Amino acid sequence: MENQQEQMENLSPEQLTARKEEMKQFFEEALPYLKAQAEYEKLLAEISENKLKRLQYDHQYAVTMFQINNPAPLDEDLEEEGLELDGRVNPETAKRKLKKN
């Protein structure tokens, strides 16, 4: 990098102008390809975003259908079984059950 900078500093004003023109031409020739790539990347991002949204909707639908088909027990039902709202056993209200062999 330093060697390249030294070479640029050693150029005459005419050579420097010619070098700048070469660089400008190179970048102008590359622009159509870069614009095409930018459009491609933008479309890929939109596709990924739409896939994510669809997965989120599918997940929410599945959760909703599960809740409809498996309603949560009411508080009274939980207390009767000796359970807390989060499913843990409440030792004060739990009924002891005998194991059957």
C-alpha positions as CSV (number, residue, x, y, z in Angstrom):
1,M,0.0,0.0,0.0
2,E,2.8,2.4,0.9
3,N,4.7,1.4,-2.3
4,Q,1.6,2.2,-4.4
5,Q,1.2,5.6,-2.6
6,E,4.9,6.4,-3.3
7,Q,4.4,5.6,-7.0
8,M,1.4,7.9,-7.1
9,E,3.4,10.7,-5.5
10,N,6.2,10.2,-8.1
11,L,3.9,10.7,-11.1
12,S,3.9,13.8,-13.1
13,P,0.7,15.9,-13.2
14,E,-0.1,14.6,-16.7
15,Q,0.4,11.0,-15.5
16,L,-1.7,11.6,-12.4
17,T,-4.5,13.0,-14.5
18,A,-4.3,10.0,-16.9
19,R,-4.3,7.6,-13.9
20,K,-7.4,9.4,-12.5
21,E,-9.2,9.1,-15.8
22,E,-8.4,5.3,-16.0
23,M,-9.8,4.9,-12.5
24,K,-12.9,6.9,-13.4
25,Q,-13.5,4.8,-16.6
26,F,-13.0,1.6,-14.6
27,F,-15.7,2.6,-12.0
28,E,-18.1,3.8,-14.7
29,E,-17.8,0.5,-16.5
30,A,-18.4,-1.4,-13.3
31,L,-21.6,0.6,-12.3
32,P,-24.1,-1.5,-14.4
33,Y,-22.8,-4.7,-12.7
34,L,-22.9,-3.1,-9.3
35,K,-26.5,-1.8,-9.8
36,A,-27.6,-5.2,-11.0
37,Q,-26.0,-6.8,-7.9
38,A,-27.6,-4.2,-5.6
39,E,-31.1,-5.0,-7.1
40,Y,-30.4,-8.7,-6.7
41,E,-29.4,-8.3,-3.1
42,K,-32.5,-6.1,-2.4
43,L,-34.8,-8.8,-3.9
44,L,-33.1,-11.5,-1.8
45,A,-33.6,-9.4,1.3
46,E,-37.3,-8.9,0.5
47,I,-37.8,-12.6,-0.1
48,S,-36.1,-13.5,3.2
49,E,-38.3,-10.9,5.0
50,N,-41.5,-12.3,3.5
51,K,-40.4,-15.9,4.4
52,L,-39.9,-14.8,8.0
53,K,-43.3,-13.1,8.1
54,R,-45.0,-16.2,6.7
55,L,-43.2,-18.4,9.3
56,Q,-44.3,-16.1,12.1
57,Y,-47.9,-16.1,10.9
58,D,-47.8,-19.9,10.6
59,H,-46.4,-20.2,14.1
60,Q,-49.1,-17.8,15.6
61,Y,-51.8,-19.8,13.8
62,A,-50.5,-23.1,15.2
63,V,-50.4,-21.6,18.7
64,T,-53.9,-20.3,18.3
65,M,-55.2,-23.6,17.0
66,F,-53.5,-25.5,19.8
67,Q,-55.1,-23.2,22.4
68,I,-58.5,-23.6,20.8
69,N,-58.2,-27.4,20.8
70,N,-56.5,-27.6,24.2
71,P,-58.1,-25.0,26.4
72,A,-56.2,-24.1,29.6
73,P,-57.8,-25.4,32.8
74,L,-59.6,-22.8,34.9
75,D,-58.2,-21.7,38.2
76,E,-60.7,-23.8,40.1
77,D,-59.7,-26.9,38.2
78,L,-56.0,-26.3,39.0
79,E,-56.8,-25.7,42.7
80,E,-58.8,-28.9,42.8
81,E,-55.8,-30.8,41.4
82,G,-53.4,-29.0,43.7
83,L,-51.5,-27.2,41.0
84,E,-50.3,-23.7,40.6
85,L,-51.1,-21.6,37.4
86,D,-47.7,-22.5,36.0
87,G,-48.2,-26.2,36.5
88,R,-46.2,-26.7,39.6
89,V,-47.6,-28.7,42.5
90,N,-48.9,-26.8,45.4
91,P,-48.1,-28.9,48.5
92,E,-50.7,-27.2,50.6
93,T,-53.7,-28.1,48.3
94,A,-52.4,-31.2,46.5
95,K,-54.3,-34.3,47.1
96,R,-52.2,-37.4,47.7
97,K,-52.8,-40.2,45.3
98,L,-52.0,-43.8,45.8
99,K,-50.0,-45.6,43.2
100,K,-51.7,-48.6,41.5
101,N,-49.5,-51.6,40.7
